[in-house]
Amino acid sequence: MRVGVMATMLAATAAWGQGAAPPSLGDQLSAQYQVVKTGTDSSGTTITQPGTVLAIQKGGILGVQPTSAVVCPAKFEKGELKHPGAICSAMVRSVSRYFTVGEKVYISKIDVNTEKAQLSLHLLDCDSCNGTQDPAYYKSELVFQFPKGYLIPGNVSKIEDTIAQVLTVQDQGDSSQGQDDQGGQGQSQGQDQQGGGQQGGDQQAQGQQQQQQQAPESIAEGQTIQQVVASWGQPQRIVKLGAKQIYIYQDAKITFINGKVSDVQ
């Protein structure tokens, strides 16, 4: 990923030497984080072109359903992620949920406000990456607050390091999951067959064996959502009822109250 960005920047620098305008901070960030493109059909929001896949590293980012007119931004400043305000969170309570640590998202828009020294990343849930059965495409906004005068092209690498404290770019193997929306999975399977069907079958068998050996750990009352997801993975469905959240898996239904396990069925 860094190699591609450097190539883009070198090309831009050469063009600048020939009289073209130098690349802006927004251009540099767009080269590092490819923005997802969306559309709509009879089922609602669709992904027309996947973007860079990122994994969430800190809890506190509130997602809302794509039809919601209100988005409640989380703010990252001086190494701390601040939750959205209580008033805004209450307004979207019935159509919102918090993204979990490890959950994968796309960036749908990048806004740079040099006057306020703020970088805003608009996020979209990568449902295909997370194995969600019924895609909902929750959206959110994450605002990075920097010191005055910090948002300049020369600081792009430091700015990316700050972003990485909350969102880490996944490697090509992980991000390819997001291309399932355009049939990427079928293409890769075809390549596996051409390259050696026997090797692909061996890898599949090995993967199934590892899954059987790595059965989900037991769940204890009082565990956090992050601990459960780390052990069991993302649920098939999430039901949110105020302070109560119900994570529905194939063989279990886990109830959380205030972010901690209260009941398992």
C-alpha positions in Angstrom: 0.0 0.0 0.0 2.8 2.5 0.9 4.6 1.6 -2.3 1.6 2.6 -4.4 1.2 5.8 -2.5 4.8 6.7 -2.9 4.6 6.1 -6.7 1.6 8.3 -6.9 3.4 11.1 -4.9 6.5 10.8 -7.1 4.4 11.2 -10.2 2.6 14.2 -8.7 5.9 15.7 -7.7 7.3 15.3 -11.3 4.2 17.0 -12.6 4.6 19.8 -10.2 8.1 20.4 -11.5 6.6 20.8 -14.9 4.2 23.5 -13.8 1.3 21.5 -12.4 -0.1 22.3 -8.9 1.4 20.3 -6.0 -0.7 17.6 -4.5 -2.9 18.7 -1.7 -3.3 16.9 1.6 -6.7 15.6 0.5 -5.1 14.2 -2.7 -2.4 12.4 -0.7 -4.9 10.9 1.7 -7.2 9.8 -1.2 -4.2 8.0 -2.6 -3.7 6.1 0.6 -7.4 5.5 1.4 -9.4 4.6 -1.7 -13.0 5.8 -1.1 -15.8 3.4 -1.6 -18.5 4.1 -4.2 -22.1 3.3 -3.5 -25.4 3.3 -5.3 -29.0 2.3 -4.7 -31.4 -0.3 -6.0 -34.7 -1.9 -4.9 -33.1 -3.3 -1.8 -31.5 0.0 -0.7 -27.8 0.9 -0.5 -25.4 -1.1 -2.7 -21.6 -1.1 -3.1 -20.7 -0.3 -6.7 -16.9 -0.1 -6.2 -15.2 -1.3 -2.9 -12.6 0.9 -1.4 -9.8 0.4 1.1 -10.8 -1.8 4.0 -9.9 -0.6 7.5 -10.3 -2.3 10.9 -11.6 -0.4 13.9 -9.1 -0.3 16.8 -11.0 1.7 19.4 -14.6 1.6 20.7 -16.9 4.6 20.6 -17.8 5.1 17.0 -21.6 5.3 16.6 -23.1 4.0 13.3 -26.5 4.9 12.1 -28.7 3.3 9.4 -28.1 4.7 5.9 -31.5 6.4 5.8 -30.8 8.4 9.0 -30.5 12.2 8.3 -28.6 12.6 11.5 -25.0 11.3 12.0 -23.3 11.6 15.4 -19.5 12.0 14.9 -16.9 10.6 17.3 -13.8 12.8 17.9 -10.2 11.7 18.3 -7.9 14.2 20.0 -4.6 13.8 21.8 -4.8 10.0 21.7 -8.3 9.8 23.1 -11.5 8.8 21.2 -14.5 10.7 22.5 -18.0 9.3 22.1 -20.7 11.3 20.4 -22.7 13.7 22.6 -25.6 12.3 24.6 -28.2 14.5 23.0 -27.3 13.4 19.4 -27.0 9.7 20.5 -30.5 9.9 22.0 -31.9 11.2 18.8 -30.7 8.2 16.8 -31.1 5.6 19.5 -33.6 3.5 17.5 -31.5 3.5 14.3 -28.0 3.2 15.6 -25.4 0.9 17.1 -21.7 1.2 18.1 -19.1 -0.3 15.8 -17.1 -3.0 17.6 -13.3 -3.3 17.8 -12.1 -5.3 14.9 -15.1 -4.5 12.8 -14.2 -3.5 9.2 -15.3 -0.4 7.4 -14.8 1.6 4.3 -14.2 5.4 4.0 -16.9 7.0 1.9 -15.7 10.6 2.1 -12.6 12.6 3.2 -13.0 16.2 4.4 -10.0 18.4 5.3 -10.7 21.6 7.2 -7.4 23.4 7.6 -9.0 26.4 9.4 -10.4 24.2 12.2 -7.5 21.8 11.9 -10.0 18.9 11.6 -9.9 15.8 9.4 -13.3 14.1 9.0 -13.6 10.6 7.7 -17.0 9.4 6.7 -17.3 5.7 7.3 -19.5 2.9 5.9 -19.8 -0.6 7.4 -18.2 -3.2 5.2 -20.9 -5.8 5.7 -19.4 -8.4 3.3 -16.0 -8.2 5.1 -17.7 -8.7 8.5 -19.8 -11.7 7.2 -23.1 -9.9 7.9 -26.0 -12.0 6.7 -28.4 -9.1 6.1 -26.3 -6.0 4.9 -27.4 -2.8 6.6 -24.5 -0.5 5.6 -24.4 1.5 8.8 -22.6 4.9 8.4 -20.7 7.1 10.7 -18.3 10.0 10.9 -14.9 10.2 12.7 -13.3 13.6 13.3 -9.6 13.9 14.0 -8.6 17.1 15.8 -5.1 18.4 15.2 -3.2 21.5 16.4 -3.6 24.7 14.4 -1.5 24.7 11.2 -0.9 20.9 11.3 -2.9 19.8 8.3 -0.4 20.4 5.6 0.9 18.1 2.9 4.3 17.8 4.6 2.7 16.1 7.6 0.8 13.4 5.7 2.8 10.5 7.1 2.3 11.7 10.7 -1.4 12.2 10.0 -1.7 8.7 8.7 0.0 7.4 11.8 -2.6 9.2 13.9 -5.4 7.7 11.8 -3.9 4.3 12.3 -4.5 4.6 16.1 -8.2 4.2 15.4 -8.4 2.7 11.9 -5.7 0.3 10.5 -5.5 -0.5 6.8 -6.0 -4.2 6.1 -3.6 -6.0 3.7 -4.7 -7.1 0.2 -5.8 -10.5 1.4 -8.2 -9.0 3.9 -9.5 -6.2 1.7 -10.3 -8.6 -1.1 -13.2 -9.8 1.0 -14.9 -6.5 0.3 -14.8 -7.1 -3.4 -17.3 -10.0 -3.0 -19.9 -7.3 -3.9 -18.5 -7.3 -7.5 -17.9 -11.0 -7.8 -14.3 -10.9 -6.7 -14.6 -14.1 -4.8 -15.8 -16.0 -7.9 -12.8 -14.6 -9.8 -10.3 -15.7 -7.2 -11.9 -19.2 -7.0 -11.5 -19.5 -10.8 -7.8 -18.6 -10.5 -7.3 -21.2 -7.8 -8.8 -23.8 -10.1 -6.5 -22.8 -12.9 -3.4 -22.7 -10.6 -4.1 -26.1 -9.1 -7.3 -27.5 -7.9 -5.6 -30.1 -5.6 -3.7 -27.4 -3.7 -6.9 -25.4 -3.2 -8.7 -28.4 -1.9 -5.9 -29.1 0.6 -6.0 -25.5 1.8 -9.8 -25.7 2.2 -9.5 -28.9 4.2 -6.8 -27.5 6.4 -8.9 -24.3 7.0 -11.9 -26.5 8.0 -9.7 -28.5 10.4 -8.4 -25.3 12.0 -12.0 -24.0 12.5 -12.9 -27.2 14.2 -9.9 -27.0 16.5 -10.5 -23.3 17.3 -14.0 -23.6 18.7 -15.4 -20.5 20.3 -14.5 -20.0 24.0 -17.1 -20.1 26.7 -19.0 -17.0 27.6 -19.1 -15.7 31.1 -21.4 -13.1 32.7 -19.8 -9.7 32.8 -17.7 -10.1 29.7 -17.6 -7.1 27.3 -18.9 -7.0 23.7 -15.3 -6.8 22.5 -14.3 -9.9 24.4 -17.2 -11.9 23.0 -16.6 -10.7 19.4 -12.9 -11.5 19.8 -13.9 -15.1 20.7 -17.1 -15.7 18.7 -16.6 -13.3 15.8 -19.3 -11.0 14.4 -23.0 -12.1 15.0 -25.5 -12.8 12.3 -27.7 -10.1 13.6 -27.8 -7.4 16.3 -30.9 -6.2 18.1 -30.6 -3.0 20.1 -33.1 -2.0 22.7 -31.8 1.0 24.6 -29.1 -0.1 27.0 -29.7 -3.7 26.0 -28.1 -5.3 22.9 -28.8 -8.9 21.7 -26.2 -10.6 19.6 -27.7 -13.4 17.6 -25.4 -16.2 16.5 -26.2 -19.5 14.7 -26.3 -21.5 18.0 -26.6 -18.8 20.7 -28.3 -15.6 21.6 -26.2 -13.3 23.9 -27.7 -10.4 25.7 -25.6 -7.4 26.8 -26.7 -4.7 29.2 -24.5 -1.6 29.2 -22.0 -3.4 27.1 -21.6 -6.5 29.3 -23.0 -10.0 29.1 -26.1 -10.5 31.2 -27.7 -13.6 29.7 -26.8 -16.4 27.2 -29.4 -18.7 25.6 
